[in-house]
Amino acid sequence: MQRSTTLLRSLRSYATKVNSHVTPPPTGPVLYSTRVVVEGARNGKVKGESLDLGLTMSKALGGSGDKGKSNPEELFAAGYGACFQSAMNAAAISMGTKIPNESKLVSSVSLVGDMKKLDMGLSVKIEVEGIKGVEREQLQKIVDRAHEVCPYSRATRGNIPVEILIK
């Protein structure tokens, strides 16, 4: 019994050290929740509250890359990009800056690794275009703050490489 208690303490201590860089999960009431049903994996379909989408394996992975269908990486890039841009807007407002509606960013998600060894992961690159009327230094502060508060950034922090650039 003593040995298992000591081992448990050691594991908790190790987990605390390893995960100390990860943002703790937020607490409070659920602001929004959604649910989707996925059938057929990468060549199937996704149905949700306001979503009915066909999936296709990208040509780069040996699939057909059917037009009008999506894939998990594209959906993740869209979700992260939209969420990050919303976080930029909120960060800008909190800093007394307004970002025009026509601001743009490009969100890229890459599937990396070795499929044969089942050793795969993701990497993300977000390229924020310069914003008319916002100085580069101020934009960098906004982007940095957005990366701190964006739920996708929090979820990926310490788990996958995320590169954020201002073009």
VMD Tcl script that draws the C-alpha trace (Angstrom):
set ca {
  {0.00 0.00 0.00}
  {2.82 2.39 0.90}
  {4.53 1.75 -2.44}
  {1.37 2.51 -4.48}
  {0.78 5.72 -2.50}
  {4.38 6.82 -3.14}
  {4.03 5.97 -6.83}
  {0.78 7.91 -7.07}
  {2.41 10.97 -5.46}
  {5.34 10.71 -7.87}
  {3.02 10.50 -10.86}
  {1.01 13.51 -9.67}
  {4.20 15.50 -9.13}
  {5.47 14.54 -12.60}
  {2.13 15.41 -14.21}
  {2.14 18.79 -12.48}
  {5.66 19.55 -13.76}
  {4.93 18.34 -17.29}
  {1.58 20.12 -17.57}
  {2.50 23.34 -15.77}
  {2.77 25.17 -19.12}
  {-0.74 24.20 -20.16}
  {-3.54 26.67 -19.52}
  {-5.95 25.12 -17.04}
  {-9.46 24.51 -18.34}
  {-11.80 27.42 -17.80}
  {-14.44 27.17 -15.15}
  {-17.88 28.63 -15.15}
  {-21.13 28.08 -16.95}
  {-21.22 26.50 -20.41}
  {-21.57 29.32 -22.92}
  {-22.26 27.12 -25.92}
  {-22.14 23.43 -26.66}
  {-22.61 21.55 -29.89}
  {-22.77 17.97 -31.00}
  {-22.18 16.28 -34.34}
  {-22.62 12.73 -35.55}
  {-19.85 11.36 -37.76}
  {-20.42 8.33 -39.98}
  {-17.88 6.77 -42.32}
  {-14.72 8.49 -41.02}
  {-12.78 10.51 -43.62}
  {-15.02 9.36 -46.47}
  {-18.30 9.73 -44.64}
  {-20.47 12.54 -43.46}
  {-20.94 14.89 -40.54}
  {-24.36 16.00 -39.33}
  {-24.99 18.54 -36.65}
  {-27.44 21.15 -35.48}
  {-26.74 23.39 -38.48}
  {-24.32 21.22 -40.43}
  {-24.78 18.50 -43.01}
  {-21.45 17.93 -44.71}
  {-19.86 15.21 -46.78}
  {-16.27 14.25 -46.02}
  {-13.58 13.14 -48.42}
  {-10.01 11.97 -48.00}
  {-7.71 14.59 -49.50}
  {-5.81 13.70 -52.66}
  {-2.53 14.20 -50.77}
  {-3.51 11.26 -48.55}
  {-4.52 9.05 -51.48}
  {-8.20 9.93 -51.50}
  {-10.40 11.39 -54.19}
  {-10.58 14.92 -52.74}
  {-14.17 15.29 -53.95}
  {-15.27 18.87 -54.66}
  {-17.88 20.22 -52.27}
  {-16.73 17.93 -49.46}
  {-14.37 18.66 -46.61}
  {-11.91 16.87 -44.34}
  {-11.00 17.06 -40.64}
  {-7.96 19.29 -41.19}
  {-9.93 21.80 -43.25}
  {-12.68 21.90 -40.62}
  {-10.12 22.41 -37.85}
  {-8.44 25.22 -39.85}
  {-11.81 26.92 -40.35}
  {-12.78 26.61 -36.70}
  {-9.42 27.78 -35.38}
  {-9.22 30.66 -37.87}
  {-12.71 31.98 -37.12}
  {-12.22 31.62 -33.37}
  {-8.80 33.31 -33.49}
  {-10.14 36.22 -35.51}
  {-12.97 36.65 -32.99}
  {-10.38 36.61 -30.19}
  {-8.44 39.30 -32.09}
  {-11.57 41.45 -32.28}
  {-12.22 41.04 -28.55}
  {-8.57 41.72 -27.68}
  {-8.55 44.84 -29.87}
  {-11.68 46.23 -28.22}
  {-10.20 45.60 -24.77}
  {-7.14 47.62 -25.89}
  {-9.19 50.47 -27.30}
  {-8.62 49.54 -30.94}
  {-11.22 48.66 -33.54}
  {-10.49 46.10 -36.22}
  {-12.38 46.64 -39.49}
  {-14.73 43.88 -40.66}
  {-12.65 43.28 -43.78}
  {-9.61 42.08 -41.79}
  {-8.29 38.70 -42.96}
  {-6.18 35.83 -41.80}
  {-5.18 32.53 -43.37}
  {-5.37 29.47 -41.15}
  {-3.50 26.35 -42.28}
  {-3.55 22.94 -40.62}
  {-1.14 20.20 -41.62}
  {-1.39 16.51 -40.87}
  {2.18 15.45 -40.12}
  {3.94 12.20 -39.30}
  {3.92 8.65 -40.57}
  {0.57 7.06 -41.47}
  {2.03 3.55 -41.76}
  {3.33 3.72 -38.19}
  {0.13 5.44 -36.99}
  {2.34 8.24 -35.68}
  {0.50 11.38 -36.77}
  {-0.24 14.80 -35.40}
  {-1.20 18.30 -36.45}
  {0.58 21.60 -36.89}
  {-1.05 24.99 -37.34}
  {0.03 28.18 -39.06}
  {-2.01 31.38 -38.85}
  {-1.03 34.30 -41.06}
  {-2.67 37.58 -40.03}
  {-2.76 40.14 -42.80}
  {-1.81 43.70 -41.94}
  {-4.83 45.77 -40.95}
  {-5.38 49.21 -42.40}
  {-5.20 51.87 -39.68}
  {-3.57 49.59 -37.09}
  {0.15 49.99 -36.51}
  {2.18 46.78 -36.72}
  {3.31 47.07 -33.08}
  {-0.29 47.42 -31.89}
  {-1.38 44.56 -34.16}
  {1.33 42.35 -32.62}
  {-0.04 43.11 -29.14}
  {-3.54 42.25 -30.32}
  {-2.37 38.99 -31.90}
  {-0.40 38.05 -28.77}
  {-3.43 38.70 -26.56}
  {-5.71 36.80 -28.93}
  {-3.37 33.81 -28.74}
  {-3.62 33.93 -24.93}
  {-7.43 33.95 -24.85}
  {-8.57 32.06 -27.98}
  {-10.15 28.74 -26.91}
  {-8.45 26.90 -29.80}
  {-5.06 28.36 -28.82}
  {-5.67 27.28 -25.24}
  {-6.67 23.78 -26.34}
  {-3.61 23.33 -28.54}
  {-1.02 25.06 -26.31}
  {1.75 22.64 -25.46}
  {0.17 19.91 -27.61}
  {0.94 20.84 -31.21}
  {3.12 23.40 -32.97}
  {1.25 26.65 -33.63}
  {2.94 29.42 -35.60}
  {1.27 32.83 -35.80}
  {2.67 35.43 -38.19}
  {1.75 38.95 -39.23}
  {2.16 39.43 -42.99}
}
mol new
graphics top color blue
foreach p $ca { graphics top sphere $p radius 0.5 }
foreach p [lrange $ca 0 end-1] q [lrange $ca 1 end] { graphics top cylinder $p $q radius 0.2 }
display resetview
